Amino acid sequence: MKNDATARPQTNQAPVRLSKGDFVIALRKLLQEAGNAGKTSVDVRAANLHTDVGIYPARGHSMPTCCTVMHEEMQPGDEILLTPPGGKGPTLLVRYKLPR
């Protein structure tokens, strides 16, 4: 049996960081699906969006990036329903108006 480091994951490796683009794609897909279903708005919680994209909670999570994307994707008429104490956290809740 050969000793190949790529044969199996190493348990001491740092988790893969999720990119801003990963969250943008997931959020836009969620908004599009809600719009296609005829909804006039959709409430998105950061913890749920992060879980859709990658494991949360987990060591090395990307919650700050997730929250940044949620803020950057807001348009006029959207509103923040709940802001976590630190500004960026799993309880961030945004209501996005539809259609976009």
Disulfide bonds with the S-S distance in Angstrom:
none
